[in-house]
């Protein structure tokens, strides 16, 4: 069974597993847009992967209570560009940094 077909089947037969492992909207594991959910149905992670199965582009992660936790932009798995922010579970900003296009840190605000 193809990965794409398995994901569709899991929507109807194993929603708990699908929430935990998430869904790749491209239908190809490790590529394109990906979302996972907590068991309470709150969105957990929304991110994008490149062809090398590394994070690329926008990455968002939420706390269990639905409060945004992390918002950043990836150049590759371990390098960021632009704005990087983190909040605690109550919505208080804990980290705010700005990165250059080459992944080096430009400014630490918080």
trRosetta pair geometry for C-beta under 8 A, 3 or more apart (Angstrom, degrees):
i j d omega theta_ij theta_ji phi_ij phi_ji
1 5 5.1 -121 -177 88 91 122
1 6 5.3 111 123 -63 117 91
1 9 7.5 -18 177 -3 146 147
2 5 4.5 92 59 8 86 104
2 6 6.9 -147 95 -9 44 87
2 27 7.7 16 141 172 116 108
3 6 5.6 -54 -148 34 32 115
3 7 6.6 36 154 -22 64 102
3 24 7.6 4 141 50 122 127
3 27 6.5 133 94 170 92 64
3 28 6.6 92 76 -122 138 33
3 29 5.2 -113 -157 -29 156 100
4 7 5.9 -53 -155 30 30 112
4 8 6.8 27 151 -15 63 105
4 27 3.3 12 -98 -159 111 111
4 28 7.5 -14 -59 -55 96 49
5 8 5.8 -55 -153 36 34 111
5 9 6.3 36 150 -20 67 107
6 9 5.6 -55 -148 37 32 113
6 10 6.3 36 153 -24 65 105
7 10 5.7 -54 -149 33 30 114
7 11 7.1 44 150 -31 60 94
7 18 7.0 106 -152 -126 67 109
7 23 5.5 107 -162 -133 125 90
7 24 7.0 -120 -84 42 155 74
7 27 6.9 -143 31 -124 140 63
8 11 5.8 -41 -163 13 36 116
8 12 7.7 11 151 1 60 102
9 12 6.4 -74 -166 45 38 97
9 13 5.7 -15 159 20 78 121
9 14 7.8 29 121 21 79 97
10 13 6.2 -77 -120 59 30 83
10 14 4.6 -55 -143 63 77 94
10 15 7.1 139 155 -80 73 34
10 17 6.0 -101 -153 82 121 106
10 18 4.2 145 135 -68 119 112
11 15 6.6 41 -156 -94 34 81
11 18 6.1 88 -79 -93 48 174
12 15 7.9 58 -69 -55 4 90
14 17 4.2 -5 149 30 113 119
14 18 6.1 129 102 -23 76 90
15 18 5.4 -57 -145 39 36 115
15 19 6.3 41 156 -25 69 101
16 19 5.9 -51 -151 30 29 111
16 20 6.7 24 153 -15 61 108
16 39 6.8 20 -142 -124 89 92
17 20 5.8 -59 -151 38 32 110
17 21 6.1 2 164 7 70 112
18 21 6.5 -66 -134 54 25 90
18 22 7.4 36 173 -149 55 2
18 23 6.2 21 -175 -60 98 97
19 22 7.5 14 -179 -77 21 43
19 36 6.8 87 168 -170 48 65
19 37 4.0 -68 -155 67 93 103
19 38 7.3 -37 162 82 119 14
19 39 6.5 122 108 -96 143 46
19 41 7.2 -82 -125 -100 141 51
20 36 6.8 1 175 -159 18 109
20 37 7.9 -62 -55 65 31 65
20 39 7.5 13 -70 -69 90 83
21 36 6.9 -136 117 -114 13 108
22 34 5.5 56 142 178 140 90
22 35 5.4 180 -152 92 104 39
22 36 3.5 -69 -71 -77 108 78
22 37 7.5 140 -97 0 69 64
22 44 7.9 -112 -79 61 106 114
22 45 7.1 -51 -87 68 142 102
23 34 7.1 177 85 -146 41 58
23 35 5.9 -7 51 57 84 85
24 27 6.4 -153 101 -33 97 9
24 28 6.1 -105 131 65 141 40
24 29 5.8 -173 -5 -101 155 36
24 30 7.3 -27 -99 8 149 27
24 31 6.6 69 -170 60 134 57
24 32 6.0 100 -176 68 92 101
24 33 7.2 138 -159 82 53 52
24 34 5.2 -21 -100 -97 67 87
24 49 7.9 -41 -126 31 111 125
25 32 5.9 -117 66 130 79 123
25 33 4.3 -5 32 75 122 108
25 34 7.3 -144 1 -75 80 36
25 35 7.7 52 -39 3 102 98
26 31 5.2 -74 71 103 154 91
26 32 3.2 126 -31 21 127 156
26 33 6.7 136 -29 34 86 70
28 31 4.3 -9 95 49 112 120
28 32 6.6 96 53 9 95 115
30 49 5.5 -124 173 136 49 161
30 53 3.7 -22 179 -115 120 106
31 49 5.4 -113 -112 93 25 110
31 50 7.4 -34 -130 134 73 17
31 51 6.4 26 -119 -108 113 42
31 53 6.8 -66 -63 -85 67 66
32 48 6.6 -60 176 -147 29 78
32 49 6.3 -12 29 55 26 83
33 46 7.7 -9 -167 -169 91 80
33 47 7.8 165 -149 93 50 35
33 48 5.5 -30 -93 -101 54 80
34 45 7.3 -4 112 113 94 104
34 46 7.5 170 88 -148 53 39
34 47 5.5 -18 62 67 97 78
34 48 7.0 161 16 -96 82 27
34 49 6.2 41 -13 -10 126 106
35 43 6.6 -57 -165 -143 110 99
35 44 7.9 126 179 52 66 75
35 45 6.8 177 -146 90 43 61
35 46 5.0 0 -104 -103 87 74
36 43 7.9 109 84 -165 45 58
36 44 4.5 -47 100 64 89 119
36 45 4.8 26 40 42 100 95
37 41 5.8 -8 172 -145 133 34
37 42 6.6 154 -161 78 82 35
37 43 5.8 -59 -107 -109 77 37
37 44 5.4 161 -128 -5 16 97
38 41 7.0 -45 74 24 75 16
38 42 4.7 6 36 57 118 88
38 43 7.8 17 5 73 84 8
38 44 5.1 132 -44 -69 71 104
38 64 5.3 119 -116 -126 164 75
40 64 6.6 75 31 -172 132 90
42 62 6.3 -125 151 110 107 134
42 64 6.2 120 58 -167 145 41
42 65 7.3 146 -112 127 170 5
42 66 4.8 -121 -138 -77 126 76
43 46 6.3 -3 176 -39 126 106
43 62 5.4 81 92 19 81 141
43 66 7.6 73 39 -127 78 70
44 61 6.9 -11 159 -150 57 73
44 62 6.1 -124 -130 54 24 89
45 59 7.6 -23 -163 -166 94 81
45 60 7.1 156 -154 88 47 57
45 61 5.0 -10 -102 -105 77 80
45 62 7.7 -150 -66 18 37 73
46 58 7.8 -11 115 118 92 102
46 59 7.7 164 89 -154 55 37
46 60 4.7 1 57 58 95 103
46 61 8.0 -167 26 -74 60 41
47 55 5.9 -53 177 -129 130 98
47 57 7.7 142 -172 81 64 87
47 58 7.1 -153 -130 104 52 59
47 59 4.4 18 -113 -118 104 76
47 60 7.1 -168 -68 31 68 55
48 55 7.1 91 75 -158 57 60
48 56 5.7 -75 107 75 98 68
48 57 4.1 -3 59 61 137 123
48 58 6.3 68 4 52 114 66
48 59 7.5 -116 25 -72 71 68
48 74 8.0 -163 67 48 87 115
49 53 5.6 -3 -178 -140 130 39
49 54 6.5 139 -151 65 78 26
49 55 6.4 -57 -100 -95 62 34
49 56 6.4 80 -157 22 22 90
50 53 7.4 -83 71 -13 61 15
50 54 5.5 -13 40 58 103 81
50 55 7.9 31 -1 111 87 12
50 56 4.0 60 -41 -5 103 147
50 76 7.7 -51 15 -120 141 67
54 74 7.6 -154 142 151 89 139
54 76 5.3 -3 138 -168 144 73
54 77 4.0 -90 -154 -51 106 93
55 59 5.7 8 -164 -74 130 132
55 74 4.1 116 124 -9 101 177
55 76 7.3 99 71 163 70 29
55 77 5.3 108 30 -111 87 48
56 74 5.3 -112 -109 96 25 109
56 75 7.3 -15 -129 162 75 17
56 76 6.6 -3 -89 -104 86 39
57 73 6.5 -51 -175 -150 30 79
57 74 6.2 -14 33 53 27 85
58 71 7.8 -19 -163 -163 90 78
58 72 7.9 155 -150 89 48 38
58 73 5.7 -31 -91 -104 51 76
58 74 8.0 -133 -37 16 7 80
59 70 6.9 -23 119 119 96 108
59 71 7.4 165 87 -147 60 35
59 72 5.3 -15 61 66 104 81
59 73 7.1 170 15 -96 82 24
59 74 5.8 61 -21 -21 122 108
60 68 6.7 -58 -164 -141 104 100
60 70 6.8 170 -149 89 37 66
60 71 5.3 6 -107 -104 81 76
61 68 7.9 103 80 -164 44 60
61 69 4.8 -55 103 67 86 113
61 70 4.3 22 42 43 105 102
62 66 6.0 -16 175 -149 133 28
62 67 6.5 149 -161 76 84 35
62 68 5.7 -58 -105 -106 78 39
62 69 5.5 147 -136 -2 18 96
63 66 7.1 -33 74 36 77 21
63 67 4.6 1 39 60 118 90
63 68 7.8 15 5 73 83 6
63 69 4.9 128 -44 -66 74 109
63 89 4.3 147 -148 -117 166 85
64 89 7.7 -4 40 -132 78 123
65 89 5.9 89 25 -173 125 101
67 87 6.5 -114 152 107 106 126
67 89 5.5 125 57 -161 139 48
67 90 7.0 -48 -128 -76 172 4
67 91 5.3 -116 -150 -66 126 77
68 71 6.2 3 174 -40 125 110
68 87 5.8 68 94 35 78 133
68 91 7.8 65 47 -115 78 73
69 86 6.5 -6 161 -151 60 75
69 87 6.1 -126 -129 60 29 78
69 89 7.5 -4 -96 -85 94 60
70 85 7.3 163 -151 90 44 55
70 86 5.2 -9 -100 -104 73 81
70 87 7.9 -153 -62 23 36 69
71 83 7.5 3 111 112 97 100
71 84 7.6 176 92 -149 55 38
71 85 5.1 2 56 57 93 97
72 80 5.3 -57 177 -131 118 128
72 82 7.9 152 -164 80 58 91
72 83 7.4 -139 -121 107 54 54
72 84 4.2 22 -112 -120 106 80
72 85 7.2 -176 -67 28 73 52
73 80 6.2 105 74 -163 58 79
73 81 5.3 -63 101 68 110 73
73 82 4.5 29 40 49 136 121
73 83 7.1 69 4 53 107 58
73 84 7.6 -117 26 -75 66 73
74 77 7.0 23 -164 -91 134 13
74 79 6.9 101 -160 79 68 56
74 80 6.0 -58 -102 -105 46 59
74 81 7.6 64 169 16 9 82
75 79 4.3 -40 53 101 111 109
75 80 6.7 162 0 -132 87 6
75 81 5.0 88 -54 -24 99 112
75 101 7.7 111 -90 -179 130 51
75 102 7.9 27 -84 -166 170 19
75 103 5.2 -95 26 -72 145 105
76 79 5.0 41 45 35 85 102
76 103 7.7 -28 29 -87 91 142
79 99 7.8 159 175 175 72 150
79 103 3.3 -35 -166 -128 116 137
80 84 5.2 26 163 -68 159 126
80 97 7.9 82 92 95 145 115
80 99 4.6 141 101 2 90 163
80 103 6.2 113 48 -137 41 72
81 99 5.1 -120 -121 98 28 113
81 100 7.0 -57 -131 106 79 30
81 101 5.4 38 -139 -123 126 40
81 102 8.0 114 -99 24 104 18
81 103 6.3 -62 -67 -80 79 55
82 98 7.0 -59 175 -149 30 71
82 99 6.2 -10 32 56 26 87
83 96 7.5 -23 -163 -161 92 78
83 97 7.7 148 -155 83 47 47
83 98 5.8 -25 -96 -104 58 73
83 99 7.9 -155 -59 20 14 79
84 95 7.0 -39 123 128 92 106
84 96 7.4 159 86 -150 60 33
84 97 4.6 -11 60 62 107 92
84 98 7.4 -172 19 -82 79 25
84 99 6.3 56 -17 -16 114 110
85 93 6.5 -56 -163 -138 106 99
85 95 6.5 160 -153 90 38 70
85 96 5.2 9 -108 -104 83 73
85 97 8.0 -175 -72 26 46 60
86 93 7.6 109 81 -159 48 57
86 94 4.9 -52 101 66 95 101
86 95 4.0 29 37 42 106 108
86 96 7.9 -140 29 -59 63 51
87 91 5.6 -12 176 -145 135 30
87 92 6.3 146 -159 70 82 34
87 93 5.6 -48 -100 -96 80 43
87 94 6.2 145 -124 5 22 90
88 91 7.2 -43 69 25 70 20
88 92 4.9 1 34 55 109 92
88 94 5.5 101 -41 -45 83 122
93 96 5.9 9 176 -43 124 114
93 110 5.7 104 133 41 107 173
94 110 6.8 166 143 128 20 125
95 110 5.8 -164 -130 93 20 96
96 108 7.7 116 86 -169 59 51
96 109 4.1 -47 100 68 107 113
96 110 4.2 64 24 23 96 102
97 105 6.0 -51 -178 -139 124 105
97 106 8.0 134 171 49 78 70
97 107 6.8 172 -157 90 59 53
97 108 5.2 -22 -107 -109 91 61
97 109 6.6 -166 -85 15 34 80
98 105 7.6 103 79 -164 48 64
98 106 4.7 -56 105 66 93 111
98 107 4.5 15 45 51 108 94
98 109 7.1 67 -14 -25 95 108
99 103 6.1 -12 176 -147 127 29
99 104 6.7 153 -158 79 81 30
99 105 5.7 -57 -104 -105 73 45
99 106 5.9 148 -135 0 15 93
100 103 7.0 -39 74 31 78 21
100 104 4.9 1 37 60 118 83
100 105 7.5 34 2 93 85 2
100 106 4.9 125 -49 -61 78 106
105 108 6.7 14 173 -52 130 86
